[in-house]
Amino acid sequence: MEQSTLITGAPGWLGTRFVRLLVNGIPEVPGMAEPQDHRQIRCLVLKGTPVRTLRDISPRIQVFEGDVRDPLSMKDFFRGAENAVVFHLTGIIHPNRIRDLYDINVGGIRNVLKGALSVGARRLIAVSSNSPAGFNPTPEHVFDESSPYNPYQNYGKSKKLMEDLLQEAFHSRKIDTVVLRPCWFYGPGQPVRQTRFFRMIREGKVPIVGTGEYKRSLSYVDNICQALLLAEKAEAARGRIYWIADRRPYTMNEIVGTVERLLEQEFGKKVAHRRMHLPGFVSEIALLLDKMIQGIGRYNQKLHVLSEMNKTIACSIALAQKELGYDPKVDLEEGMRRSIRWCLDNGQPI
């Protein structure tokens, strides 16, 4: 019997990767390596968005045009989806206007919840972020599920409000919900901004703030997809929030050094082996400017990213390992290797 699987956020980065692995399987993960032919996959796609990538994955994928900001546009998407599982992967990180964060991240989940409830969907699994927790109070600290909310800027606030709506729906006994908190994404299918990061590393233009030893949890996209599938079935996951990342955090120096080494030794790229070393206060100045700009409703991606570069953002995945059986198979080196190969194979020059 076919099972209805509803996905928002494709053909975005994570959404497309998730659909591809649903159709083809995740080779490294026992029990998930085989194609899942029992699924009837529906994707909610913003009107005017090219869908060739989804069509190329499988002709069985059903595409519905709609907008999470407009509940009326999603009626066909949800129609007949009783007992379905909904994977809500839609989100915006770097908007033009601050209002977009709340319209999409908060208004979007509110409308998706309404749609799921209207048809009696079984479970709604949503992707959040590390940002509702902010940054670690000390370099040695790691977040876990007991860490208090401390949202970082408007993006963090919008994701925190999203989590609140999901928790409210669960505790009202309306629907099973699961929230996953991935950190900095990397992996095949990456957007241009990530490829630009590789290019900056190769050209010696990547900024290293302070010592470069601030730790960051990263989340390889296939590891996130594994967690999504585990969250679909785990009984213990009902109403829970989980941190989802690679097995351990990495320092910025390690991240940059790994990309440099792979580019040079495995892909034959000339690497400058330079870094733009900046004092720690540069990130604090960027933070002040970021807050000022966001205060008038605008957003500057470069300032926002720079404001985080002297901060530790690291988490523990122990609860996901215990309750979901989460077992991230891909680490930094292999993940970056696959990312670079994908760029070169898909016309994104580094």
N, C-alpha and C positions, 0 to 999 in steps of 0.2 A: 504493500500500500504506500502510495506517495505521501510524503509529509511536506506540508507547506512551510517554507522557510522564507520569511520576509526580511529584506535587507534595505536599509536606507544608507546613503553615503557612497554608493557605487554610481558612476565610475571614478570615485576618488581613489587616493593612494591605497589606504587600508581596505576600503570596500572592494576594489578590484582584486587585490591580492586575496582577500577572503573568498570571493566568489571563485577565483581560479583554483584555490586549494580545496574548496568544497567539491568542485567538479573533478579535480585530478587527484586529490589526496595530498597529505604531507609526508613525503618519503621518509623523513627521519623519525617519525613518531609511530611507535607500534600501536595498532588499532585505528590509526588515522591514515595509513598509507594508501588505502584503496579508494577508488572513486566512489562517491556517494550517490548512486543512481536512484535511490529511493526518494530523493528530494525533488520537490517542485519549487524551484527558486524564483522568487519575484524580487525585482529591484525597482526602487523608487528613484527616478532620474529627473533632475531639474529640466524643465522644458528648454529645448535648444541645445542641450548638452550632447556631444557626439557619443554614440553608443556602440560604435564599431568594435571597440575592444571587448565589450561584453558579448557581442554577437559572435566574435571570433572564439571566445572561450567555449561556448556551447550554444547551438541553436535552440536548446531547450529552455534557456533563461527567458523569463517573461519580463518585459520592460514596461513600466507604467510611468507616464509623465506626471509629475506632481511636485509640490513644494511644501516642505515641512512647516512653513509659515502660514500655509493656507489649508485648513482642514478639509474644505470642500474638494480641493484638488486631489485628495488622497482616498476618496471613497472607493474608487475602482481597485486601488492597490489593496485595500483591506477586505473588500467584498469576498465572502465565502471562505475566509481564513480562520474558521473556528479551530480552536486548539493548536493554532500555529505558534511557532517561535519567531519572535521579532528581534533582529539584531540591529540596533540603532547606532550606526557608525557616522552619521552626519554630524558635522561640527565645523566651526570656523575658528582658526587660531590667529591669523594675521588679517584683520579686517581693514577696510577703508575708513569706516566710521565705527565708533564704540557701540552705537546702537545696534549694529549688526550682530555683535556678540550676544546680546540679550534676545534679539528677535530669533536668531537661529539656535543658539545653545539652550535657551530657556523656553522661548515660545515653541521651538521645534519639538522638544521632548513633551511639552504639554499637549500638543496636537497629536503626536504619535501615540501617547498614552490614551487619549480619547479614542483614537481609531482602533487601538488594540483592545480596549475595553468593550467597544461597541460590538465586536465580533466574538468576544470570548477567547482571545489569544491566551495560550498557556503560560508563556514566560516572555519577558522583555529584558534583553541583555543590552546594556548601554556602555559606550566607551566614554570615560571621563578623562582625567588628566592628573598629573602631579600638582598642578597649580592650586587646587583648593587647599592644599596643606602648606603652600608657600615654599620656603626654603629652610633647611635644617638650622637649628639654633647654634650648633657647634660643628666643626669639621668631622668629629668622630660620630656624631649622631646619625641614626638612620630612621626613616619613617616606618611605622607599621600601622595596622588598622586602628590602633588605639590613639594615634597621634591626633591632637586637636586641629580643628579647622583654623587656618590663617591665610585666607585667599590672597594670592599675589596678583595685584592689579585687577582690572575689570575682567580679563579672561578667567582668572581664578574665581572671581565672584560669580561669573555666569555659570561656570561648571559646578560650583558649590550649590547654586540654586537648582541646577539640573538634578544633582544628587538628592536634594531635599524633596523634590517632586516625586522622584522614584521611591524614596523611602516612605513618603506619605502614602503613596498608592499601595505599597506592600503592607504597611501596618494597618491600613483600612481594609485589608483582606480583599482588595480588588483584583490583584494580579501578582504573580511571582515576578520579582525583579532581581537583577544582578547588576552591579556596577563594577567595571574594571577600570583601573587607573594605570594605563601605560605611561611611560616617561618619553624621553626624546626618541622619536621613531627613526629607524634607518632600515634600508633594504631595497630590493628591486621595486621598480615602479615609482621611484622617488620623484618629487617635484623639482623644478629647476633650481629652487633655492638651495636644495641639498647638494646638487651638482656644483653649484657655485662655491659651496664650502670646500669641496674637493679641489676645485681649481685654485682657490685661495691658498690652500695648503701647498699645492704643487708649486705655486709662484712665490711662496714665502711671504704671503700677505695676511695670513690668518692671525688675528689678535690673540695674544695670551695675556690675560690680566693677572697681575700679581705673580705668584710662583707657578701658576698653572697646575697646582696640586689639588685644586678643588675637585671633589668627586661628583660624578654625575651617573645616575642610573640611566641606561639606555634600553630600548625595547626593540629588538629585531622583529620585523613585521610578521614573520612566520611563527615566532614565539607567541606573539599576541593572538594570532589566529588559532593556535593550539589552545590558548586559554579561553577564547570565545567558545570553541566547541566543547571544552570541558565544562564550562559554565552552563551550557545548554542542558546537561543531563544530571549534574551533581545535585543530589537532594540537599546537601548541606549548604549549597550556595544560595538558597532562597533568602532574599532580603539582605544579602551580604554585599560588602564592598571589599575588593581585593586589589592590592598593588601587583602589577604585572610588569616584569622587567627581565633583563638578562640575569644570570646567576649572581653576578656581583657588580658593583659600581666601578667606573673607570675614571681616572683623572684626565683632565684636558690634555696634559702632556702625552699620556698613553694613547688617547684617541688620535691626536695629530700624528704622533710617531708611527702608529700602526698604518694609517693611511699613506704616509710618506714611504714607508718600507714596501708596502704592497705595490704602490704606483711604480716605484723604481725597480724593484727586484723581480716582480712577477708580470708587470705590464709594460716594462721598458720605457717608462715616462721619465723625462728629465725633471728632477726635483731640486728646488733652490736650497732646501735645508736651512731656511731662515724663518724666524717668527717675529711678529710685531709685538714686542714686549711693552706692556702698558702698566703703570702703577695701579694699585687696587682702587684708588679714589676715582679713577676714570669711570668705573662702573657706577659709583655713587652719584657722580654728576649726571651720568646717563639716566639714572633712576629718577632724579629730580626733574630732568627735562621730560622724561617719559610721562611722569605724573602730571606735569603742566599741560602737555599736549593732550593726554587723555581727558584731562579736566575740562577741555573745551570740545570734547566729543570726537577728537581725531586720533590717529594712530600712526606711529612711525616704527616700522619693523626693525630697522637697524638699531635704533636707540633701545628698543625693548629687549632685543637679544643681548646687546652690550651690557644692559643693566643687570643681567643675570650671571655674567661671566666671572664674577668674584664670589659666587655663592655655591655652597654645597647643596645638591638636590639628589639625595640618595635614599633608597628604600630597601626594606626587607621583603622578600617574596615567600617567607616561611609559611604564612597562613594559606596562600594559594597552593603551595606544595602539599601541605597537610590535607586541606579540605577538597581541593580540586584534583589533586594528583598532577599539578603543573610541573613540568620537567623541561625547561628551556634547553633545546638541543644545539642552538647556534650561538656562538660567542662572538666577541668583537672582531677578531681577525677573520673568521670565516664569513661573518655577516658583511664586513666591509669589502672583502674579496668579491662576494656575490653582487654587492651594490655597484662596485666599479665595473665589473664585467657587464652588468645590465646597462649602465650608462654607455659604454663603448659599443654595445650591440644595438643600442636603440637611438643612436644619433645625438647623444648628449656629450659633446666633446669636453674633456677634462684638461 
